[in-house]
Amino acid sequence: MIKVKLSNEILKYITDIDQNRYKVSSVKLAPSVASRLRKKSKKKSTYSSNRIEGNPLTENQVDEVIERDERKHFLKPEQEIRNYFLALNYLEEMAKRKEKFSKKLILDVQKYVEKGASKEKIGLRGPMPPGVLFAVYDTRSGKPDYIPPEYSDVPGLLDELIEYVNTTDDHPLIVAATVHYQLVTIHPFEDGNGRTARLMSGYILDLNGYGFNGIGSLEEYFAYDIGEYYESLQMGLPALYYSGRDNPPHPEKWVNYFLRMVLLYSKKVCEISENSSEESISGSLSYLKNKEKELLLFLLTRYKGEFSPIEVSREIGVTNKTVINRLSILVKNGFVVPNMAKERIRSYALSDFARRNEKTIKKQIGGHKA
């Protein structure tokens, strides 16, 4: 099992990533904008992760496949794309539930990745026929690039990894790097190991607050230089698992690479979030009529806590029904949130998005009125 010692370089990466994490958390996007960015990011991750495995589809083709009717027939490269996108959606739901890292979760993800494949490709690999070596072969030379552990050792190695993840006090970024390396190296499946490893390490990041709200793609950075990605995983060690890859002497080669990619990814998310913030506000305001903007401006100036339509209607001199109608538009565009009681709206409050961006909203509404 990979064992990581903290170095000054690793600590610097962690500190810089944490700073970017804080920057991203301070930018509040409109729900509609955040949702659009998340879907775009999942498409980018799907394209990039499959590209690492040699999938020939272009980014535009990947977009078309994801948006296509799922009942239509898919060729193998297209099925791989849909599978990865579905696995991302599944893990997004699991992260919301705070589902623990487990063997079942790993197996479920690989099942998504290999959906439509033959039965023997789904689930943990078994014994090979006599005289046949299970290995990852170089497509050009035909020689083994990597010879994973014996199939009989796989369950125990997975148990060891799962126990580590659920009991360690290592930093979550180190845990994510370890999960990535171990799953690729244990190679528990006949196929889908790399994709499953990238998905599961991403899940660890999400679970621990390093998923950056689902915006941006870490896989994109692994795919920029696929050669460097594989060289970092291999760490210059012999092809046989038992000749060093079970306990690499210099794991920092992989960990430094992994953290450098996360840092690049986090910087990109900062840029996307900051650039989308003003666009988010102006885009959401564009759906409001002047009277709804005036109501929003009034609410920002007058209320810090909850308010009811009836008290607002008294203050601005319009009917209760008119206020409710205008509030429904503000709710739809992410400026106001309803407070529910027994399936009925009890009161309203300004959304976190509206409160965080109060100055910009007031400025944009004021400029529009001028």
C-alpha positions as MATLAB code, in Angstrom:
seq = 'MIKVKLSNEILKYITDIDQNRYKVSSVKLAPSVASRLRKKSKKKSTYSSNRIEGNPLTENQVDEVIERDERKHFLKPEQEIRNYFLALNYLEEMAKRKEKFSKKLILDVQKYVEKGASKEKIGLRGPMPPGVLFAVYDTRSGKPDYIPPEYSDVPGLLDELIEYVNTTDDHPLIVAATVHYQLVTIHPFEDGNGRTARLMSGYILDLNGYGFNGIGSLEEYFAYDIGEYYESLQMGLPALYYSGRDNPPHPEKWVNYFLRMVLLYSKKVCEISENSSEESISGSLSYLKNKEKELLLFLLTRYKGEFSPIEVSREIGVTNKTVINRLSILVKNGFVVPNMAKERIRSYALSDFARRNEKTIKKQIGGHKA';
ca = [
       0.000    0.000    0.000;
       1.225    3.477   -0.852;
       2.464    5.392    2.222;
       2.822    9.159    1.899;
       5.121   11.341    4.013;
       4.297   15.049    4.074;
       7.016   17.169    2.473;
       7.258   20.949    2.162;
       6.255   20.617   -1.492;
       3.145   18.584   -0.657;
       2.183   20.995    2.132;
       2.572   23.949   -0.262;
       0.255   22.299   -2.772;
      -2.337   21.621   -0.072;
      -2.153   25.217    1.208;
      -2.558   26.688   -2.298;
      -5.471   24.382   -3.106;
      -7.161   25.336    0.172;
      -6.809   29.030   -0.708;
      -8.531   28.423   -4.046;
     -11.192   26.396   -2.282;
     -11.907   29.385   -0.040;
     -12.084   31.748   -3.047;
     -14.580   29.490   -4.808;
     -16.725   29.160   -1.655;
     -16.972   32.957   -1.420;
     -18.516   33.227   -4.907;
     -22.238   32.470   -4.918;
     -23.708   31.725   -8.338;
     -27.365   31.754   -9.294;
     -28.777   28.197   -9.158;
     -29.470   28.178  -12.916;
     -25.899   29.246  -13.750;
     -24.348   26.760  -11.285;
     -26.477   23.952  -12.739;
     -25.395   24.818  -16.292;
     -21.717   24.934  -15.288;
     -21.973   21.586  -13.466;
     -23.456   19.848  -16.497;
     -20.817   21.368  -18.781;
     -18.100   20.199  -16.359;
     -19.464   16.640  -16.262;
     -19.388   16.552  -20.046;
     -15.755   17.763  -20.007;
     -14.820   15.107  -17.421;
     -16.572   12.402  -19.443;
     -14.743   13.393  -22.621;
     -11.338   13.668  -20.921;
     -11.463   10.465  -18.866;
     -12.514    8.397  -21.863;
      -9.909   10.085  -24.060;
      -7.216    8.787  -21.683;
      -8.493    5.276  -22.462;
      -8.343    5.881  -26.220;
     -11.982    6.759  -26.929;
     -11.983    8.363  -30.415;
     -14.988   10.694  -30.056;
     -14.454   14.435  -30.262;
     -15.738   16.795  -27.576;
     -18.634   17.870  -29.808;
     -19.555   14.231  -30.470;
     -19.460   13.539  -26.723;
     -21.877   16.425  -26.163;
     -24.244   15.028  -28.824;
     -24.148   11.517  -27.325;
     -24.969   12.773  -23.825;
     -27.913   14.819  -25.106;
     -29.244   12.011  -27.326;
     -32.323    9.930  -26.483;
     -31.035    7.121  -24.247;
     -33.387    4.614  -25.894;
     -31.431    4.786  -29.168;
     -28.725    2.269  -30.047;
     -25.160    3.295  -29.168;
     -21.887    2.155  -30.672;
     -19.221    1.037  -28.149;
     -17.389    4.424  -27.968;
     -20.753    6.161  -27.498;
     -21.826    3.700  -24.804;
     -18.583    4.388  -22.913;
     -19.434    8.087  -22.926;
     -22.971    7.602  -21.647;
     -21.733    5.165  -19.004;
     -19.216    7.610  -17.550;
     -21.726   10.456  -17.501;
     -24.257    8.224  -15.702;
     -21.559    7.192  -13.190;
     -20.834   10.876  -12.464;
     -24.544   11.502  -11.876;
     -24.729    8.467   -9.588;
     -21.746    9.594   -7.511;
     -23.184   13.111   -7.301;
     -26.256   11.612   -5.612;
     -24.119    9.408   -3.350;
     -22.085   12.453   -2.248;
     -25.295   14.301   -1.321;
     -26.177   11.342    0.918;
     -22.618   11.241    2.331;
     -22.350    7.585    1.314;
     -19.237    5.988    2.788;
     -16.413    4.711    0.586;
     -17.029    0.960    0.318;
     -16.502   -2.109   -1.840;
     -20.158   -1.955   -2.901;
     -19.728    1.643   -4.063;
     -16.621    0.738   -6.093;
     -18.420   -2.237   -7.664;
     -21.510   -0.149   -8.432;
     -19.391    2.495  -10.181;
     -17.529   -0.101  -12.272;
     -20.907   -1.590  -13.198;
     -21.961    1.809  -14.538;
     -18.652    2.198  -16.385;
     -19.007   -1.221  -18.045;
     -22.763   -1.135  -18.661;
     -23.533   -3.122  -21.813;
     -20.300   -5.156  -21.641;
     -20.149   -8.955  -21.278;
     -20.792  -10.409  -17.788;
     -17.148  -11.363  -17.182;
     -16.098   -7.713  -17.544;
     -18.390   -6.604  -14.722;
     -17.257   -7.182  -11.151;
     -13.967   -8.428   -9.719;
     -11.769  -10.367  -12.126;
     -11.335  -14.100  -11.699;
      -8.659  -16.650  -12.676;
      -7.203  -16.689  -16.180;
      -7.098  -19.846  -18.329;
      -3.953  -21.979  -17.826;
      -0.888  -20.443  -19.472;
      -2.537  -17.020  -19.978;
      -1.064  -14.008  -18.156;
      -3.407  -11.229  -17.064;
      -1.554   -8.026  -17.860;
      -1.872   -4.569  -19.381;
      -0.107   -4.826  -22.724;
       1.650   -2.177  -24.801;
      -0.438   -1.832  -27.960;
       2.654   -1.363  -30.167;
       5.176   -3.877  -28.830;
       2.710   -6.388  -27.414;
       4.823   -6.615  -24.235;
       3.320   -6.325  -20.730;
       3.306   -2.734  -19.459;
       1.943   -3.808  -16.117;
       1.281   -7.152  -14.413;
      -1.285   -6.617  -11.630;
      -1.590   -8.690   -8.442;
      -3.088  -12.178   -8.510;
      -6.893  -12.175   -8.649;
      -6.985  -14.029   -5.295;
      -5.216  -11.059   -3.627;
      -7.656   -8.451   -4.961;
     -10.423   -8.708   -2.287;
      -7.920   -8.341    0.557;
      -6.189   -5.393   -1.115;
      -9.537   -3.646   -1.599;
     -10.452   -4.272    2.046;
      -7.139   -2.725    3.090;
      -7.817    0.357    0.947;
     -11.378    0.737    2.263;
     -10.219    0.465    5.881;
      -7.533    3.095    5.208;
     -10.013    5.553    3.655;
     -12.529    5.178    6.483;
     -10.072    5.338    9.399;
      -7.112    7.515    8.319;
      -6.446   11.028    9.571;
      -4.518   11.862    6.374;
      -5.538   15.032    4.555;
      -8.441   14.353    2.113;
      -6.248   15.373   -0.846;
      -3.727   12.686    0.130;
      -6.554   10.171    0.545;
      -7.891   10.993   -2.946;
      -4.407   10.559   -4.469;
      -4.013    7.243   -2.647;
      -7.401    5.948   -3.832;
      -6.520    6.853   -7.419;
      -3.153    5.077   -7.278;
      -4.375    2.003   -5.395;
      -7.373    1.305   -7.636;
      -5.306    1.631  -10.810;
      -2.562   -0.527   -9.280;
      -4.756   -3.228   -7.699;
      -6.516   -3.394  -11.075;
      -9.489   -5.273   -9.608;
     -11.455   -5.553  -12.860;
     -10.898   -6.917  -16.338;
     -11.800   -3.508  -17.737;
     -12.734   -0.038  -16.511;
     -10.002    0.238  -13.873;
      -8.663    3.670  -14.877;
     -12.098    5.222  -15.264;
     -13.271    3.749  -11.952;
     -10.122    5.020  -10.205;
     -10.647    8.565  -11.516;
     -14.308    8.504  -10.540;
     -13.634    7.195   -7.034;
     -10.793    9.627   -6.286;
     -13.091   12.414   -7.495;
     -15.737   11.080   -5.121;
     -13.317   11.367   -2.195;
     -12.685   14.997   -3.177;
     -16.431   15.705   -3.399;
     -17.150   14.009   -0.099;
     -14.573   16.169    1.671;
     -15.415   19.543    0.150;
     -12.796   19.556   -2.625;
     -15.224   18.990   -5.490;
     -15.511   22.778   -6.019;
     -19.316   22.633   -6.297;
     -19.067   20.274   -9.270;
     -17.566   23.019  -11.445;
     -14.499   22.318  -13.586;
     -12.914   19.014  -14.580;
      -9.915   17.375  -12.892;
      -9.893   14.670  -15.580;
      -9.218   17.405  -18.131;
      -5.787   17.988  -16.568;
      -4.887   14.300  -16.481;
      -5.747   14.140  -20.194;
      -3.558   17.121  -21.204;
      -0.440   14.933  -21.160;
      -1.472   11.273  -21.011;
       2.164   10.156  -21.097;
       2.991   12.146  -17.965;
      -0.144   10.811  -16.263;
       0.893    7.174  -16.793;
       4.573    7.818  -16.015;
       3.570    9.392  -12.692;
       1.430    6.361  -11.830;
       4.190    3.919  -12.816;
       6.905    5.850  -10.921;
       9.648    4.117  -12.956;
       8.966    0.802  -11.181;
       9.110   -2.698  -12.745;
       6.022   -4.001  -14.534;
       5.262   -6.675  -11.914;
       3.056   -5.493   -9.025;
       5.037   -7.482   -6.459;
       8.334   -5.876   -7.561;
       7.675   -2.486   -5.962;
       4.280   -1.199   -6.976;
       2.691   -2.790   -3.913;
       4.761   -0.460   -1.711;
       6.493    2.163   -3.909;
       9.680    3.641   -2.410;
       8.981    7.155   -3.718;
       5.181    7.686   -3.669;
       5.721   11.455   -3.745;
       6.252   11.126   -7.528;
       2.585   10.316   -7.926;
       1.278   12.476   -5.070;
       3.119   15.606   -6.259;
       1.773   15.077   -9.779;
      -1.792   14.489   -8.504;
      -1.737   17.599   -6.300;
      -0.252   19.710   -9.096;
      -3.181   18.694  -11.321;
      -5.675   19.477   -8.532;
      -4.041   22.892   -8.085;
      -4.344   23.679  -11.817;
      -7.938   22.482  -11.719;
      -8.732   24.618   -8.640;
      -7.230   27.725  -10.301;
      -9.436   27.146  -13.331;
     -12.523   26.789  -11.123;
     -11.681   30.140   -9.483;
     -11.571   31.785  -12.913;
     -14.816   30.144  -14.055;
     -16.614   31.072  -10.817;
     -15.434   34.681  -10.753;
     -16.199   35.227  -14.453;
     -19.612   33.619  -14.060;
     -20.582   35.606  -10.975;
     -21.428   38.919  -12.688;
     -22.768   37.045  -15.709;
     -24.898   35.063  -13.253;
     -26.369   38.201  -11.693;
     -27.019   40.045  -14.964;
     -28.451   36.877  -16.529;
     -30.850   36.321  -13.625;
     -31.865   40.007  -13.540;
     -32.632   39.922  -17.257;
     -35.642   37.671  -16.524;
     -37.182   40.275  -14.211;
     -39.561   43.039  -15.227;
     -39.077   46.541  -13.791;
     -41.663   46.069  -11.034;
     -39.958   42.804   -9.933;
     -36.574   44.563   -9.901;
     -38.050   47.373   -7.811;
     -39.417   44.799   -5.346;
     -36.018   43.086   -5.145;
     -34.306   46.423   -4.503;
     -36.851   47.187   -1.770;
     -36.319   43.772   -0.120;
     -32.524   44.139   -0.193;
     -32.803   47.562    1.463;
     -35.560   46.744    3.963;
     -35.221   43.116    5.084;
     -32.381   41.038    6.552;
     -34.564   38.211    7.855;
     -37.942   36.660    7.026;
     -40.889   38.636    5.655;
     -44.476   37.875    4.651;
     -46.271   39.048    1.484;
     -48.901   40.832    3.551;
     -46.403   43.045    5.397;
     -44.593   43.845    2.125;
     -47.886   44.681    0.400;
     -48.740   47.162    3.178;
     -45.385   48.886    2.886;
     -45.296   49.277   -0.910;
     -49.028   49.881   -1.387;
     -50.013   47.006   -3.711;
     -52.240   43.976   -3.164;
     -51.072   40.853   -1.364;
     -51.703   38.804   -4.542;
     -49.491   41.146   -6.603;
     -46.630   40.722   -4.117;
     -47.013   36.921   -4.147;
     -46.887   36.882   -7.965;
     -43.751   39.033   -8.031;
     -42.120   36.957   -5.289;
     -42.721   33.760   -7.290;
     -40.627   35.248  -10.132;
     -37.877   36.228   -7.677;
     -37.922   32.680   -6.264;
     -37.698   31.164   -9.742;
     -34.595   33.250  -10.513;
     -32.822   32.494   -7.249;
     -33.159   35.853   -5.448;
     -35.694   34.790   -2.816;
     -36.406   31.488   -1.025;
     -39.750   30.387    0.460;
     -39.926   29.096    4.037;
     -42.293   26.131    4.181;
     -44.586   24.937    6.977;
     -46.771   21.852    6.426;
     -46.341   22.072    2.635;
     -47.445   25.714    2.589;
     -45.314   28.831    2.254;
     -45.128   30.463    5.693;
     -42.845   33.354    4.754;
     -39.965   34.346    2.460;
     -36.339   35.382    2.843;
     -33.625   36.715    0.570;
     -31.480   33.901   -0.831;
     -27.829   33.453    0.040;
     -27.088   34.371   -3.594;
     -28.971   37.694   -3.266;
     -27.405   38.602    0.075;
     -23.864   37.801   -0.999;
     -24.221   39.826   -4.190;
     -26.273   42.678   -2.716;
     -23.949   45.490   -3.831;
     -23.644   44.221   -7.413;
     -27.406   43.632   -7.698;
     -28.189   47.139   -6.424;
     -25.611   48.605   -8.802;
     -26.980   46.711  -11.823;
     -30.612   47.542  -11.025;
     -29.657   51.193  -10.400;
     -27.763   51.349  -13.697;
     -30.704   49.774  -15.517;
     -33.116   52.331  -14.032;
     -30.861   55.194  -15.029;
];
